[in-house]
Amino acid sequence: MTTESSSTISNEELMATINSVQKSIEDLLELQRSTVVTIEVEEEETDNDEDDEEYENGIRNQIGFPNKYELDLISKLTGNVYTSTDWTMVPFMASNNLVDYGLRRWHPSSMLQLASTAVGRPLLVDHDMANSYAAKGFIVDAKVVRERTVEDRIIDGGGHRGYNQEIIQNEGYIWLFLNVAIPTGSDTAKTLNDRIHNDCSTGSKLDKPIFICPDCSAKYNRDVSFYENRKDSKGAIVYTCDHLIPSPWMLDMCNAEGVDVTAFNFSRYCTLGGERHELLEHSICNRGALPAASCLRS
């Protein structure tokens, strides 16, 4: 994932943003915009759509030509009428709430905000946003999916099994489904179908970001920013969190120099939230920041 963020905010604004992000996942699902469909997948749930093998639990699970519903979505976005063979539908597990290679992860509210801004955004290659002709297709549908049963390959992604297991236990596995329309016969449709291209990454903009410490959040049973602070009776600034935001580069440098990492009191990872999270584009790439982000192939 690639993300732009806005400038530093005041402590008052920070606390207001933190309070808004502290809502439970259930409350967020009720308050989300009507354009977002959230699917709860239970362990015992099976495919009930016998007429369409390309769909399971309400989402497309493999590359193929659009059905009537998808073709209607394409027509509404383009204003044109097409036959089903004009387009190829490519579904993606585009993002999730697990820890990425950079020891960052999205807050559940950020996932909902991504979905609410996704439809109509372009599919690019390698986040080439400066090139208008780099668009290869566009997003026609977006959903947020929450599951309790998760494949080991996803839990193990990035070598963060322990962190990811804890997240799934507390929140469930929350991931962003994107359904992309690509012109049939294009080079991009062929390379995705042949699995030459497979992995993906979202490009987004996070307004008034907050960096949440998982360790202090667990301690206080609420979302706690690394920068949350208050003034004591003497007017001195006291920080709620005493951890540093970790990064693979910093940890590698400590190990390379033989420095005791524990002396710096790094948190385990960092959760990213914010006032608004907008999806700008979705890209196919050789490897994204999230290990599980890829094309769905049932």
N, C-alpha and C positions, 0 to 999 in steps of 0.2 A: 504494500500500500504506500502511496505517496500522499502527503498531506501538507497543505499550506495552513498557517495559523496566524491569528491576528496579534496585535501588540499586547504588552503587559497591562493588566487591569488593576484597579485599586483593590484594597483589602475588602471594602464594603461590597464592591461588585463581585469579588471572588466569593464571598460568603453567600451572596444572593444566588450566584450560579450554583454553588455547592448545594444549597438547600433545594434548588429545583431538580438537581440530578439525583438527589437522595431518595426520590420516590421509588417504591418497590416496582419490580417488573410488571406485576399484575396491574398496578395503577397506570403505568406507562402504556400498557396494551389497551386500556380503556380510553386513554386520552389521545392516542395516536390519530393522525389524519385518516380520513375514511378511504383514501387511496391505497392505504397499506393493508394487506391481508396477512394476518399472522396465523400460522398453522401450528397446532400442537400435535405432535406425533407421539402417541402412546406406544408402549412396547408391544401390545397385542394387536395394534392396528395393522391392517393389511390393505392391499390394493382392492378397492371396491369398483373401480372403473374397468369392467371387463371388455368394454368396446374400444379402449385405447391403451395399448400396451406401452406406449411411450409416456404415459402418465402414472404417477403413484402418489397417493395422499394429496392430490390436487396440484402437483407440480410436474413439469416435464422432466424426464430422467435420461433422455438420450437425444442425439441429433436426429432431425428428420424434417419432413415438410410440414408446414403449419396445418392445424386442424381449423375448423370453421371459426372457433373463438379467437384463435391467434390471428387468422387472416382478417377478421373484423378489427382487431387491434391495430394491425398494420395499416389497414385502409383508413381508420380514424386518424392515425398519426400522419399519413402521407396525403390524404385526400384523393387517393387513386384507387382504382379497382384492379385486383390481381387474381391470377389463378394460384392454386396452392404450390405448383411447381416453380413459380417465380422466385420463391424465397426458401431459405433453409433456416430452421430454428436451431439455435445452439444454446443449451442451458448451462449455467455456471453456478457452482458454489463459490460465490464471489468474495465473501468475507465472513468472519466469525468473531466470537468473543473470547478466543483462546490466545495464549501468549505467542508472539511472533519471534522471528529471528533476532529482532532488536530489543527483546525483553519489554515489548509494549503490547497492550491489548485494548480493544474497544470496550467501553462501558455499554451495557445493553441499550441505554437510551440512544447512543450514537448509532447503533445498528438500525433502529427504527427510523431515525432521521435520514440515514442513507437511503433506505427503501422509499421514503416519501418523496425524495427528490430525483429518483433514478429514471423513471420512464421518459423516453425521448432523448436521453443522453447518448453520445456516440460510443461505439466500440473502436478503439485505437490499437496501435501496436507500439509497445514500449513507451507509453505516456507521451507520445509526440504531439502535444497540445498546440505547439506553434505552427503546425502544418495542417491547414484546413482540409487538404486532400488526403490526410492520413486516415480519415474515417472509413471503416470497413463495413459498418452496420450500425444498428441502433437498438436500444433497449425498449422492449414493448411491454414488459411485465416485471414486477418486483414484489417479492414476498419475504417476510421474516419467518423463519422456521425454528421451532424449539423442540429439541429431542432429549430424551434421557438415555437412550441406548446409542452408543457411539462406537464406531469401528476403532480398533486398536491403532491403526495407521494414523488416524486423526489425533487420537490422544497422545501418541508418541511424537507428533510433529515437532521438529526443532529441538528434540531432546528434553522437552518440558513436561514429561508425563505427570510428575507429581503436582505441578502447578495446575495443569489442565484438569486432572481428576478432581481437584478441590473446587475449581471453577464450575465444572459440570455438576458436581454434587450440590453446590449452592444455587446456581442459576439455571442449570440445564445447558445443553449445547445449543447456542443461538447462532444461526447462520443466515446469510443473505443470499436468496435465490434471485438470479437475474436471467431473464429469457431474452435472447438477442436474435434479431432478424438480420440475415446476411443474404445478399443476392446469390441465388443459385448459379453455379458456373463460375463464380469469382474464385480467384486464387485463395482467398481467405477461407471460403467455404470448403475448398478441397483440402487445405493444410490442416484445418481443424478436424474434418472428417477422417483424414488419414493419420491423425494424432501427431503430425509433425509439430503442430502447436497444440498445447494442452493447458498449461498453467496460466494464471491470470492475476491481476492486481487492480485495485480500485484507486482512482485519483480523486481526492476530495479536498474540501476546504472546511476547517474547523474554526468557528468563531468563538472568541473568548474561551480558549481552552483551559481546562483544569487538569492537573496531573495528580492522580489519586494514588495514595500509598496503600497497597493491599494489607500490609502488616498493621498499620494504625487503624485502618478501616475495620479489620477483624477485632482489634482491641476495643474500639469504642462502639462497635456495632452500627456504624454509619460510614458514609463516604468521607474520608479525611484527605484533604489536599496536602501535598508536601509543603506548601507555602502558607497553610492556615496559621494565623497567629492572633494574638490579643495583647493588650497592655495590662501589666500587673498594677498593683496599688502604687508602685513607684514610677509608673510610666514607662517601664522597660518593656520591650517587645519580647513576648514568650511564644515560641512556636509549639504547636500541638504535636507535630511530627518531628522526630529527630533523625529521620533517615535521609539518605541521599538517593537520587534517582539513578538506577544502575544503567550501564551500557556495556555491551560485549567488548567494545574497544577498551574501556577502563579496566574491566576485569582481566582482559588479556594482558594489558600493560602491567598490572599488578603481578600477575603470574610470571610474566617474562622477567621482571625485575626482582622476583623473589619477595615481594611485599605482601604482608599479611592482609588479605582482602577484608577480613572482619574488622580491622582497625578503622575502616572508613564507614562502617555501618550502612552499607547499601541495603535497600529494600530488595525483595525477591524479583519484582518487576514493577511496571508502572501501568496503571489503568488510565486511558484517555477518555475524557468527557468534555462537554462544552455546551454553550448556549444553543448553538446551531451547527449541524453537520450536513454539508451539502455535497452530494456526489456530482463531480464535474465530468468524469469520463470513466470508462472501464477499458482495461487494456489486456491484450494477450501478450505474454512475455515468456522468457525462458524459465524464470523463477521469481515469484513474488515474495513479499515479506512474510506472508502467511503460508505455511507449508501445505495446508489442505485446499487452498484457493485454486480451483481448476475446473475444467469442463466436466459436466456430469455425463457419465457413460455407463448406462445400466448393463 
